[in-house]
Amino acid sequence: MTDRRPAATRSRRDATRSRRGTAVSERTGTVAGLTNVRTRLVGDRDGVAADAVVGVAKAWTAAWRLVRRGWAEVSSVVTGLGWTVAAVTLVAFVAGYRFGLREVVVVGFAGTVLVVVAVLALLGRSRLRIRMRLPQHRVAVGDDAGVVVTAENPARLPSVPTTVEVPVGTGLVDVAIPSVAPDGVFEQQVPVPTVRRGVLDVGPVTGVRADPVGIVRREVVWTAREQVIVHPRTIAIPSTSTGLVRDLEGQATTDLSPADIAFHAVREYQPGDDPRTIHWKSTAKSGALMVRQFEDTRRSHLVVALATGRGEFADDDEFELAVSAAASLGTRAVRDGREVSVVVSERTPEYAKRPVYAVHRLRTVTPTRLLDEFATVGLSDSCLPVAEVARIVGADTAGISVAFLVVGSEVGLPALRLAATRFPVGVEVVAVTCEPEAQPRFLRVAGLTVVTIGYLDDLRQALHRSAAA
């Protein structure tokens, strides 16, 4: 049936219904079209019952949040032995009283005593201020290194003896702090192992409070985590020891150039020559324009390529010798202000379908930054051989004049000669073969110089010998 009332009457009726709906929403605490926790609990209902349901829900949520927080605190303190003691104590009381076994009841009381002692051990808090100081963040292999743990007692009473734990690499060192007098200070140095290069995480220092049995254990973190970078051992190579490569010092080549450093001769002026190269004294003597001619020199670009394939080294000690040799060559070049590239092979992921043909270039901004990079270089079963590394470096690096290939004893002469052919013509290739305790050897073949070292100090002697050869 059609509503025949005037339009004004229908408008007033719709406005009245809208106001009534708004009022209902205000009473129930809901908004039309909104779905929240209250609407899911009480819907459109109103009154004391709806408010009671909401109140109970809020109380339950707060209680559950408190229970979860308490359980988290308890579970972080009670050890596995503590839960076992609690379970045995409960079972002993139930079984002892149920079956009249006095011996079992005694076990329950003994467990109760242990629990009470454990709770008393956790009461209170330490007033000590514990800090960790790292004198050196960077050391070399074999150097003495350590962190200093300091405990200060600002209180008016002597502190209770306690123990803190200091993680050092993969190990854990316990530091026993005795009773510290008021305003007293206790220091103890914790050694850091430097037998192998790498990056060691030290800290954080963690305070430990536990009962004598080990039922409960509370840990308090006192300091942040620090890092100690153990650099490979290197030797100082004088700049003059690199005389093996004739153009390292920018010595002249046989190429002639109209402008450079090494003067060669004068010749007659030809159209297109730079007027600034005219030699006026020779021009006055000959009566014709004469220009100066120079021998072209090159600024050496040194490349140090370190093999990282596990099959190219006999053992880990041989690889460490190679890392030290490559680091010595690279840092010497950086200190000399030369343009240097230090590369290793990129690793192929374990589940890759094909090998990764790429090299990783170490940062050569400063010697320290380069040694930081060498601290993390390691052997890999899935990386390119040195010949492929040479091919990539020779193709992607412009202006190479000298290339050092640092390899292990498992790389033979044919592989080294193949690697030397991967560099552009005119590049001086030097292969440094590392073989611990071997006699130093020096071999020069076409386009390749092979230097075998048994100790790191042999590298300096080999370069001196090659300079005189």
C-alpha positions, 0 to 999 in steps of 0.5 A: 500500500502506498504511503499517501501522507505528505512528504513533510510528515514522512521526513519528520517520522524518519528524523524521529527514528534516527534520533531514537536509534542514536539514543539506543546506541549511546545507551548500549555504548555501540556505534552503528556498523561498528564491531568491537569487543562490547558488541560481540559480548552484549550485542544490542542489549542494554542495562545492568546485565550488559554492564556486568558482562563487560565488567566481568570480561575486563576483570578476566582480561586483566587477571589473565594478563597478570597470570601470564606475566607472573608465569613468565617471571616464574619460568624465567627463574625456576630451572629444570631441577627446580620444576623436578623438585616441585613435582617430587615434593607434591607427589611425595605429600600426596602419596605419603599422606594417602598411603600413610608412608612417613618416609615419603612425607619426609621427602616432601618436607625436605623438598619444601625446605629446599624451595623455601631456601631457594625463595630466600636466595632470590630476595633482595637485589644487588647494589653493585654497579658492574661494567665491562671495559674493552681496552682494544677492539682490534688485535692481531693473531697471538697478541694478548687481549682481554676485557676488564670487568669492574664492580663498584659498591656505592652502598654503605654496607659491604656487598654480598659475594656474587658471580657474573658470567662473561660470554667470550666467543662460544665460551662462557667465563665465570667471574667470582666477585668477592665482598666489596667494601663500601665505596670500593672497587673490584677489577678482574681481567678476562682473557680473550683467545686470539689463537685464530683470526675472526670476530668474537662477541664479548658480553654482555656481562650477566649477573647470576643469583642462584640458590646452592642447589640450583633450583632457581636462577635469576640473571641480570644483564649489566652491560652491552655486547662488544666485539673483538676483531682478531686480524691475521698476522702480517709483516712489514714489507718495505716499498723497495721490496716490491722491485720484483715488478718493474713498474711498481714505482712508475718506471718507464716503459718502451712506449713513447708519449708526448707528455709524461715524466721520463724524458726520452729525446727531441724530434722535429715538430709535426702538425698536431703536436702540442706547442707546449712541448716545443724545445726552444734551445734545440729549435734555436740550434737546428733552425727548425721547430723541435719538440720534446718526446717522453717515455710513457709511464704507468701508475701501477694498479696492484691486484691481490687475489686470494684463493679460498677453495678448500681443495686448493689448500692442504689444511687450515694452517696453510690457508692461514699462512696465505691469508697473512701473506695476502693481508701483508701485500694488500696493507703495504699497497694501501699504505703506499697510496697505490691503487689496489684491488683485493679480491676473493671468490664469491661463495655459491649457495648450497642449493644453487643450480649453477656456480656463482661467477663473481668475486668479492672485493674487500674494502681497501680504504685504510689498512685497518678496514682491509684487515677487518675484511680479512678477519672474516675470510674463510675456506669454502667448498663451493667457490671458483678456482684461482684461474676463474678468479683471475679471468674475472678480475682481468676482464673487469679491472682496468689498468692492471700492472701487477697481479699477486695470486696467493694460493695453497700447495695444492695448486700446481704450476699448470693451473698457475700458468693458466691463471696468468694467461687470463690477465691482459698482455703486459700484466706482471703475474706473481704467484705466492704459493704457501706451504708451511715449513717448506724451503723458500723457492723462486721460479720464473717462467714465461709471463709468470713468477712463482714464489714459494714460502714456508713462513711468513717472513719468507715473503719479505726475503723472496721479494728482496731476492726477486728485486735483485734477480 
